[in-house]
Amino acid sequence: MSPTSQPFLPTILDEKTLRPTFIRPEDQCPKVAYNQFSPDIPVISHVGIESDSHATIREAVATACKDWGIFQVIDHGIDTSRIAKMTQLSKEFFALPPEEKLRFDMSGGKWGGFIVSSHLQGEAIQDWREIVTYFLYPVRLRDYSRCPDKPEEW
């Protein structure tokens, strides 16, 4: 990919100002007053996810996504040292040069990998985020070749 055709990546450090293409019109901005916003995002326990509580948990996630756009999961059983390691590796991955990250570009229907939010898909207003995503289900569609090879421990 030539330097002139390379898409803008939000993690590029030489940006000094916010590009106008990242600014949403007033009618698309959140309607919550800055001084009335609650710092208490929804907290969803995964206790019972493998049982009859599955539907209740699924509904809590759907409601949190609709109302807040974010939530915290607790009681998931993932060791905190594993979470810390994945956080460290993620920071290392997103600090890589654009050409390294774009090797795992998931555009064009690829099942997992790296994507620069929705603005590579032609939307007028860009989102300020880069994402690495993997799909674990259905199992038959898992594609481990989409996993980055840098950082090495990934």
C-alpha positions in Angstrom: 0.0 0.0 0.0 1.5 3.3 -1.0 1.8 6.1 1.6 -0.7 8.2 -0.3 -3.4 5.4 -0.4 -2.9 4.3 3.2 -6.0 5.0 5.3 -5.8 7.3 8.3 -5.3 5.4 11.5 -6.5 7.2 14.7 -3.4 6.0 16.6 -1.0 7.9 14.4 0.9 10.1 16.8 1.8 13.0 14.6 -1.8 14.3 14.4 -2.0 17.7 16.2 -5.7 18.6 15.7 -8.9 16.7 15.3 -9.8 16.3 11.7 -13.2 17.7 10.7 -14.3 14.3 9.4 -14.5 13.1 13.0 -16.9 15.8 14.1 -20.5 14.8 14.2 -23.3 17.2 13.5 -25.1 18.5 16.7 -28.2 16.3 16.0 -26.0 13.2 16.0 -24.3 14.0 19.4 -25.4 12.4 22.7 -28.3 14.3 24.3 -27.2 13.8 27.9 -26.2 17.0 29.6 -22.5 17.0 30.7 -23.5 17.7 34.3 -26.2 15.0 34.5 -24.3 12.1 33.1 -24.0 9.2 35.5 -20.5 7.7 36.1 -22.2 4.4 36.9 -22.1 2.3 33.7 -24.1 -1.0 33.8 -22.4 -3.9 35.5 -23.4 -7.3 34.3 -22.6 -10.5 36.1 -22.0 -13.6 34.1 -23.0 -15.9 36.9 -25.4 -18.4 35.4 -24.5 -17.7 31.8 -24.4 -21.4 31.1 -27.9 -22.0 32.7 -31.4 -20.6 32.7 -30.0 -17.1 33.4 -28.6 -16.9 29.9 -31.7 -15.1 28.5 -31.7 -12.6 31.4 -28.0 -11.8 30.9 -28.5 -11.5 27.1 -31.3 -9.0 27.7 -29.1 -7.0 30.2 -26.3 -6.8 27.6 -28.8 -5.7 24.9 -30.3 -3.0 27.1 -26.8 -1.8 28.2 -25.7 -1.5 24.6 -28.9 0.3 23.6 -29.0 2.7 26.6 -25.3 3.2 27.3 -23.2 1.8 24.5 -20.9 0.2 27.1 -21.0 -2.1 30.1 -18.7 -3.9 32.5 -18.7 -7.7 32.8 -18.0 -9.3 36.2 -18.0 -12.9 37.4 -16.7 -14.0 34.0 -14.0 -16.3 35.4 -11.1 -14.9 33.4 -8.0 -14.6 35.5 -6.9 -11.0 36.1 -3.3 -11.8 35.1 -4.5 -13.0 31.7 -6.5 -9.8 31.3 -3.5 -7.7 32.3 -1.3 -9.6 29.7 -3.9 -9.2 26.9 -4.1 -5.4 27.8 -0.3 -5.1 27.5 -0.2 -7.0 24.2 -3.1 -4.9 22.8 -1.2 -1.7 23.6 1.8 -3.1 21.9 -0.2 -4.1 18.8 -1.9 -0.7 18.5 1.5 1.0 18.8 2.8 -0.8 15.7 3.2 1.1 12.4 0.1 1.3 10.3 1.5 -1.1 7.6 1.9 -3.9 10.3 -1.6 -3.5 11.6 -3.1 -3.3 8.1 -1.6 -6.7 7.3 -4.6 -8.1 9.3 -7.2 -5.9 7.8 -10.6 -7.6 8.0 -12.3 -5.6 5.2 -13.7 -7.5 2.3 -15.5 -10.1 4.4 -12.6 -11.6 6.2 -13.6 -13.3 9.5 -11.7 -11.4 12.2 -8.6 -9.2 12.4 -7.9 -5.5 12.4 -10.4 -2.8 11.3 -10.4 1.0 11.6 -13.9 1.3 12.8 -16.5 2.2 10.1 -14.8 4.9 8.2 -13.0 2.4 5.9 -16.4 1.3 4.9 -17.4 4.6 3.3 -19.3 6.4 6.1 -19.1 10.2 6.0 -18.4 10.7 9.7 -15.4 8.7 11.0 -15.2 7.0 14.4 -12.0 7.5 16.3 -11.1 3.9 17.0 -9.1 1.0 15.8 -10.4 -2.5 16.6 -9.0 -6.1 16.6 -11.8 -8.6 16.7 -12.1 -12.4 16.6 -15.1 -14.5 16.2 -15.1 -17.7 18.2 -18.5 -19.0 17.2 -19.4 -20.8 15.1 -16.3 -22.9 15.8 -16.1 -24.0 12.1 -15.4 -20.4 11.0 -12.5 -19.7 13.4 -9.6 -18.4 11.4 -6.4 -18.3 13.5 -4.5 -16.9 10.5 -6.2 -13.6 11.3 -4.4 -13.4 14.6 -1.5 -10.8 14.5 2.0 -12.2 14.7 3.2 -9.1 16.5 3.8 -8.6 19.3 5.3 -12.1 19.5 3.3 -13.3 22.5 0.0 -12.5 20.8 
